[in-house]
Amino acid sequence: MKIFQIITFLLLSICFINCSESEKQHLKKPTVYTVGDSTVKNGKGNGDGGLWGWGDFIGQFLDTTKVSIKNHALGGTSSRTYQNLGLWDSVQKKLHKGDYVLIQFGHNDNGPVNDTIRARGTIKGIGNESEEINNMLTHEHEIVHSYGWYINKIVKESKAKGAIPVIMSPIPRNKWEDGKIPRNNESYGLWAKQIAEKENVTFIDLNDKLAEKLEGFGELKVTGTYFYKRDHTHTSAKGAALAASSIIEGLKQTDNSLKDYVLKNPKITFPKKKNIYLIGDSTMANNNNDMVVGWGIPFPKFVDTMRVNVINKARGGRSTRTFINEGLWDKALAEFKAGDYVFIQFGHNDAGNIDKKKYRGSLPDMGNETQEVNRDSVTETVHTFGWNMIKMIQDTKAKGAIPIVLSLTPRNEWPNGKVERRSETYITWSEQAAKAEDVAYIDLSEAIALKYEALGKEHVKTFFPQDHTHTGKEGATFNALVLAEILKKSKSIGLRDYIELPIQK
């Protein structure tokens, strides 16, 4: 027995000396390969546009100390084009005995067999019929087979390498009929199952399992949580994780050995959301008054809230001076983290009294001059508007957050038939503060004023139901949309991917 153990040890040692690095790694643990389309891996698999495939989350349900995960899916491919492009060959060459291949195709197989755009369709069913074509897209002669033929080829070639294939039916689309999600159990889901039965490999009806869960949530919750309203095919991060969990549940109901690597209590980590903090006065704040609504209230309508938190710290009646002196700024600052965005907008109240009741006025301009003010037995040092703005910008940068300076919103005043601009005071000083600190500046005042002038004085009047400064719901939504449009167009600010504008009719 000892001699046998010594010989085994020597053979393993020789293997580790002579084997390639990939073979050495494989001796340690098997690899789970995922092959499929964009519902398995969207784009580069980094969540562009908030879209993810289940292949990017499946690893969080498995013990990755014992098994490796490799997502080789590619968006836009069908069972046919995945193989024609050589993608399957690159996976097949890497396979070792004991590896796993998770297979899901079908969403793109229903396209045209031959055209000049994608030419990715397959013949419906699992038969051996074929169609000989001169591919109009690749300009190559090609024999097109059935969906089942292509899936069967992947299965057979996986088994030939000693790998263990698992076939999934395609995930459901976020389309509803009478409160239910239509299944694909008479098309690609059925054909995927038939190939699995034919080859005696594991089949997971992902389509039905996921659809059943989604129906339990209801359409209103599903759209905006697991799918975006704009896209009925590709899942959000939560949708991808839900699909992955459905696969895991399916595995547990089989005798497939991959279930031995399933974690008992997986902790699912979602991509960290970006934070956008809003710092300003009543024209941005929640004033608990339908007649006085800051644009920060409807602003989340135009933001991908599945990836972004909008945190409104604005407070009515505040100037740069009082926002700082009352401790509101320090409280907000304590929450900022590196990478957060901080929108700073003041000016409406900074023109108030400096040394009389309300005590909220700041000194004009950008300088370092100060004024001592005595009130309530306390001596306060009052700074300029520009000094206060720069302080907030510098404090934000010190936390690693990203300050964005906005000019104040215009009032409903029309001198000489044009919307009032305060371009010689707070607008200019806000811009100068931004330039002094080399941070982004948005002249929201000018952008909104131009839109107001295009609408006309009578229309704009409806935006201001109480006074000439504060908007109601309609005006606040209009102003928020103007800002969203600016952010969507800006490459430098870095938020365009997170802005969702309404579809133009």
Beta strands, then each sheet from edge to edge (+ up, - down):
strand 1: 31-36
strand 2: 68-71
strand 3: 100-104
strand 4: 131-134
strand 5: 141-144
strand 6: 164-168
strand 7: 202-204
strand 8: 227-228
strand 9: 231-235
strand 10: 274-280
strand 11: 286-289
strand 12: 292-293
strand 13: 308-312
strand 14: 341-345
strand 15: 371-375
strand 16: 378-382
strand 17: 402-406
strand 18: 440-442
sheet 1: 2+ 1+ 3+ 6+ 7+
sheet 2: 4+ 5-
sheet 3: 8+ 9-
sheet 4: 13+ 10+ 14+ 17+ 18+
sheet 5: 11+ 12-
sheet 6: 15+ 16-
end
